[in-house]
Amino acid sequence: MPASQALRRSPIPECPEIHQIVLPTPWPVGPVQVYLVEDDPLTLVDTGVRTPESRAALEAALDGLGYGLDDIRRIVLTHYHEDHLGQAQAIRDAGGEVEVWCHEDEAAWCEDFSAERNEWIEPTEALFRENGVPADVLAKQTAMRREHAKHDPLCDATRIDRTLADRQRVTGKDLSLEVIHAPGHTEGHLLLLEPRSGVLITGDHLMGNAVPFTITSYVEGSVPDLSDPLGRRPRFRGLPSYLANLRALRERDLQAILPAHGGILTRPRHAIDEAILFYEVRIQRIGRALRKAHEEAARPVSAFEVWRETFPKADAVTEMRTRLYMVIGALDLMEDAADVRVSRDAAGVLVYEPSTEGVDSR
């Protein structure tokens, strides 16, 4: 990819030090956008996937600005996914004295990254079993994801030199970027705000061509919580976290958003409102599906049964995973609002029933 295609110099004139670099991925979502902060130290925010095409595009864009891979001195990761972490170790191997920074909740994922771990195979299997996914579906899905992991060389693990927390700053000679912890898509996702210009680098938290899925996962190494009447294990609740963070972000004075996908967003509040609306509509749809499934079954129903009612044409093996995360997240929000009652059936599966008429009209 020539520099003219990969590089977009200073897309926000009020913050000319930040350049957008567009790198190819092999996925339907299309290219990933990373950002070079032309300051001292020279800083790259996210790195793209580890493929020859992505590396060539990154080198071409850097060359267009008068740099090489070995000039990069700092990499800041918005989160650990392959199109963000992927080339960090390759850049380190290019010979420059580079440090890699990420949120403190993501360090272990970056340092112990593997394609199989990235698939969340075992934690997801346990979570889905507790939420009523049939054993044969789980077995097929697990086999598919293990096979995918064997053929997914898009990312290398790398050492993390510094961890970041909310409200800390990534400072350079001229710019100081505020770290905003924004869990939802992942537990340690972070954003970077340039406060003078109101420019916000968002990774996958806000995008121009999609709305991110949100993860729900058991806390690693957790055991059943004895204080919970249902003995549930503690877990990260991605959708409630994501929506709370979006609403908090809406109160900031933002002028432009630089996302990882989908160009540049020059109407930040509109983009935030659209993402909130996307999930609010789906939460309402899931509430209606719960009520219908409950009425038809004449008993409390599992999250999987609610998923099946919400997405009747979707394939349970290949199209269920991220959508079931969304269903579980929506049920979490309904439980928080006392719109559903949760119990366990005879097999130990978590089951839900509406507690008010409001569950299908929220």
C-alpha positions in Angstrom: 0.0 0.0 0.0 1.6 3.3 -1.0 2.0 6.1 1.5 -0.6 8.1 -0.3 -3.2 5.5 0.6 -1.9 4.5 4.1 -1.2 7.9 5.5 -3.6 10.7 6.3 -1.5 13.6 7.6 -2.9 15.7 10.4 -6.6 14.9 9.8 -7.6 17.3 12.6 -5.9 20.7 11.9 -6.3 21.7 15.5 -4.0 18.8 16.5 -1.4 18.6 13.6 0.9 16.3 15.6 -1.4 13.3 15.2 -1.4 11.4 11.9 -3.8 8.6 10.9 -2.3 5.5 9.3 -4.6 3.0 7.6 -3.5 -0.7 7.7 -5.1 -3.7 6.0 -6.6 -6.6 7.9 -7.9 -9.9 6.5 -11.4 -9.3 8.1 -14.7 -8.1 6.8 -14.5 -5.1 9.2 -11.9 -3.7 6.8 -8.7 -1.8 7.6 -7.6 -0.7 11.1 -6.6 2.9 11.7 -3.6 3.5 14.0 -2.2 6.9 14.9 1.3 8.3 14.9 1.9 11.1 17.5 4.7 13.1 16.1 6.2 14.3 19.3 9.2 13.4 21.4 9.2 10.5 22.0 7.7 9.4 18.7 4.6 7.4 19.7 2.4 5.0 17.8 -1.1 4.3 19.1 -1.9 0.7 18.1 0.0 -1.3 15.5 -2.2 -3.3 13.2 -2.1 -7.1 12.5 1.1 -8.9 12.0 1.0 -9.6 8.2 3.4 -8.6 5.4 0.8 -6.3 3.9 0.2 -4.5 7.2 3.9 -4.0 7.8 4.5 -2.7 4.3 1.7 -0.2 4.7 3.0 1.0 8.1 6.5 1.4 6.7 5.2 3.3 3.7 3.3 5.7 5.9 6.2 6.2 8.2 8.5 6.8 5.2 6.1 9.5 4.0 6.6 11.3 7.3 10.4 10.8 7.2 10.6 7.9 9.7 11.3 4.2 9.9 10.1 1.5 12.3 13.3 1.9 14.3 12.4 5.6 15.0 9.3 4.7 17.1 10.1 5.1 20.7 6.8 4.3 22.3 3.7 2.2 21.5 0.5 2.8 23.4 -2.2 0.1 23.0 -5.8 0.9 23.3 -6.4 -2.9 24.0 -4.9 -6.3 23.3 -6.8 -7.5 20.2 -4.8 -8.6 17.2 -5.3 -5.6 15.0 -4.1 -3.4 17.8 -1.3 -5.4 19.5 -0.4 -7.5 16.4 2.8 -5.7 15.2 4.1 -4.4 18.6 6.8 -7.1 18.9 7.8 -6.8 15.2 8.3 -3.1 15.7 10.4 -3.8 18.8 12.4 -6.4 16.7 13.1 -3.7 14.1 15.9 -2.4 16.4 14.6 0.8 17.9 14.5 1.5 21.7 10.8 1.2 22.0 8.6 0.9 25.1 5.1 -0.7 25.0 2.4 0.8 27.3 -1.1 -0.4 27.9 -3.8 -0.3 30.6 -2.9 -2.2 33.7 -5.8 -4.7 33.2 -4.4 -5.7 29.8 -0.8 -6.3 30.6 -1.1 -10.0 31.2 -3.1 -10.4 27.9 -0.4 -8.7 25.9 2.5 -10.5 27.6 0.8 -14.0 27.5 -1.0 -13.5 24.2 -1.8 -16.5 22.2 -4.4 -17.1 19.5 -6.1 -19.7 21.6 -6.2 -17.6 24.7 -7.6 -14.7 22.6 -10.5 -17.0 21.7 -11.6 -17.1 25.3 -12.3 -20.8 24.7 -12.5 -22.3 28.3 -14.0 -19.2 30.1 -16.6 -18.8 27.3 -17.5 -22.5 27.4 -18.1 -22.3 31.2 -20.1 -19.1 30.9 -22.2 -20.4 28.1 -22.8 -23.7 29.8 -24.2 -21.8 32.9 -26.4 -19.8 30.5 -28.1 -22.9 28.9 -26.1 -23.5 25.7 -26.6 -27.1 24.8 -23.6 -29.4 25.2 -23.5 -30.4 21.5 -23.5 -26.7 20.4 -20.7 -26.0 22.9 -18.6 -28.9 21.6 -18.9 -27.8 18.0 -18.2 -24.1 18.8 -15.2 -25.0 20.9 -13.8 -27.3 18.1 -14.3 -24.5 15.6 -12.5 -21.9 17.7 -9.6 -24.2 18.5 -9.2 -24.9 14.8 -9.3 -21.1 14.1 -6.6 -20.5 16.7 -4.3 -22.9 14.9 -4.4 -20.8 11.7 -4.3 -17.3 13.2 -0.7 -16.0 13.2 -1.8 -12.3 13.2 -0.3 -11.3 16.6 2.8 -11.8 18.8 3.0 -11.4 22.5 5.2 -8.6 23.7 6.6 -7.2 26.9 4.8 -4.4 28.6 7.1 -1.7 29.9 4.6 0.5 31.6 1.0 0.1 32.7 -1.5 2.9 32.7 -4.6 3.8 34.7 -7.5 6.2 34.4 -6.6 9.9 34.4 -2.9 9.3 34.0 -1.1 11.0 31.1 1.0 9.9 28.2 3.3 12.9 28.0 5.7 14.1 25.3 7.6 17.3 24.7 4.6 19.1 23.3 1.5 16.9 23.8 0.0 15.4 26.9 -2.7 12.8 26.3 -5.1 12.0 29.1 -5.9 8.3 29.7 -9.6 7.4 30.0 -10.3 3.9 31.1 -13.3 2.7 29.0 -14.1 -0.9 29.7 -16.7 -2.7 27.7 -15.3 -4.0 24.5 -12.5 -5.4 26.7 -11.9 -5.0 30.4 -8.8 -2.7 30.0 -9.7 -0.7 26.9 -8.4 2.8 27.1 -8.9 6.1 25.2 -6.5 9.0 24.7 -7.7 12.6 24.9 -5.8 15.6 23.7 -7.5 18.2 25.9 -6.5 21.4 24.1 -8.1 20.3 20.8 -10.8 18.0 22.2 -9.5 15.2 19.9 -10.1 11.7 21.3 -8.5 8.5 20.1 -11.0 5.7 20.8 -9.7 2.4 19.5 -12.8 0.2 19.2 -14.8 2.0 21.9 -16.4 4.2 19.2 -16.1 3.5 15.5 -17.4 5.1 12.3 -18.6 1.9 10.6 -19.8 -0.3 13.4 -20.6 -0.6 17.1 -18.3 -2.9 19.0 -19.4 -6.1 20.7 -19.0 -6.1 24.5 -17.4 -8.9 26.4 -18.8 -10.7 29.4 -16.4 -13.0 31.2 -15.6 -14.6 34.5 -12.9 -13.0 36.5 -9.9 -15.2 36.0 -9.4 -17.7 38.8 -12.7 -16.7 40.5 -14.9 -19.1 42.5 -18.6 -18.9 43.3 -19.5 -15.9 45.4 -20.9 -17.1 48.7 -22.6 -13.8 49.2 -24.7 -14.2 46.0 -27.8 -16.3 46.7 -27.3 -18.0 43.4 -23.6 -18.6 43.9 -22.5 -17.0 40.7 -18.8 -16.4 40.0 -17.7 -12.8 39.7 -17.4 -11.7 36.1 -16.7 -8.6 34.0 -20.0 -7.2 32.7 -19.2 -5.6 29.5 -22.4 -4.1 28.3 -23.4 -2.3 31.5 -19.8 -1.0 31.7 -19.8 0.1 28.1 -23.0 2.1 28.3 -22.0 3.7 31.5 -18.8 4.8 30.0 -20.5 6.1 26.9 -22.8 8.3 28.9 -19.9 9.7 30.9 -18.0 10.4 27.7 -21.0 12.3 26.4 -20.5 14.9 29.1 -17.0 15.8 27.8 -16.3 18.7 25.4 -15.1 16.7 22.4 -14.4 18.1 19.0 -13.4 15.1 17.0 -13.0 11.3 17.4 -10.2 9.3 15.8 -11.4 5.7 15.8 -9.8 2.4 14.9 -12.3 1.8 12.1 -14.5 4.0 9.9 -12.7 7.2 9.0 -12.9 10.2 11.3 -15.9 11.3 13.4 -16.4 15.1 13.5 -19.7 15.0 15.4 -18.7 13.2 18.6 -21.9 13.6 20.5 -23.9 12.3 17.6 -21.6 9.2 17.4 -21.9 8.6 21.1 -25.7 8.9 20.9 -25.9 6.5 18.0 -23.9 3.9 19.9 -26.1 4.3 22.9 -29.2 4.1 20.8 -27.9 0.9 19.0 -27.8 -0.9 22.3 -30.9 0.6 23.8 -32.9 -0.7 20.8 -31.4 -4.1 21.1 -32.0 -4.3 24.9 -35.7 -3.5 24.2 -35.7 -6.3 21.6 -34.1 -8.7 24.0 -36.7 -7.8 26.7 -39.5 -8.6 24.3 -37.9 -11.9 23.4 -37.6 -12.8 27.0 -41.2 -12.1 27.6 -42.3 -14.2 24.6 -40.0 -17.1 25.4 -41.2 -17.1 29.0 -44.9 -17.1 27.9 -44.4 -19.9 25.4 -42.4 -22.1 27.7 -44.5 -21.2 30.8 -41.4 -21.3 32.9 -38.2 -19.2 33.5 -35.9 -19.4 30.5 -32.1 -19.3 29.9 -30.1 -16.6 28.2 -29.6 -19.1 25.3 -33.4 -19.5 24.9 -33.7 -15.7 24.9 -30.9 -15.5 22.3 -32.7 -18.1 20.1 -36.0 -16.1 20.3 -34.1 -12.8 19.5 -32.1 -14.2 16.6 -34.2 -17.1 15.2 -32.4 -17.4 11.9 -28.8 -17.3 13.3 -26.6 -20.4 13.4 -25.9 -21.4 17.0 -22.3 -22.5 16.3 -21.0 -19.8 14.1 -23.2 -16.7 14.9 -24.1 -17.0 18.5 -21.0 -16.0 20.5 -20.9 -12.2 20.5 -24.7 -12.0 20.3 -25.1 -14.1 23.4 -22.7 -11.8 25.2 -25.1 -9.0 24.3 -28.1 -11.0 25.6 -26.4 -11.7 28.9 -25.4 -8.0 29.1 -29.0 -7.0 28.5 -30.3 -9.4 31.1 -27.7 -7.9 33.5 -29.1 -4.5 33.0 -32.7 -5.7 33.4 -31.6 -7.5 36.7 -30.1 -4.2 37.9 -33.4 -2.4 37.1 -35.4 -5.2 38.9 -37.1 -6.0 35.6 -36.3 -9.7 35.8 -36.0 -12.4 38.4 -33.1 -14.8 38.2 -32.9 -18.3 39.5 -31.3 -21.7 38.8 -33.1 -24.7 37.3 -32.6 -28.3 38.3 -29.6 -28.6 36.0 -27.9 -25.5 37.6 -28.6 -23.3 34.5 -29.4 -19.6 35.2 -32.9 -18.8 34.1 -34.9 -15.6 33.9 -38.5 -14.4 34.0 -39.9 -10.9 33.7 -40.8 -9.3 37.1 -42.8 -6.3 35.7 -44.7 -5.4 32.6 -41.9 -2.9 31.9 -39.5 -5.5 30.5 -40.9 -5.4 27.0 -41.4 -1.6 26.9 -38.1 -0.2 28.2 
